[in-house]
């Protein structure tokens, strides 16, 4: 009998604890929009440089592919330092 009393006493507390917390977005943003080819772009958009996509590389041998991957790995490591040196 005591167990039933405790179950009925604490069961509503458990149910109330399961309600998700509702977050309200207090920030509202108003942007002016520009229409480009039917697409709306906000004025606060960041201008990015053009990205060129290249076709998949094909190699004549495994050795060529291996040399390319090593060169690419070394270039990725050194590029930030070369960029920093160019600024100085």
BELURMO-V538292 format. One record per pair of residues at least 24 apart in sequence whose C-alpha atoms are under 10 Angstrom apart, sorted by the first residue. I is the first residue (numbers start at 1). GAP is how many residues later the second one is. If there is no record, write none. Layout:
I/GAP ; I/GAP
This chain:
none
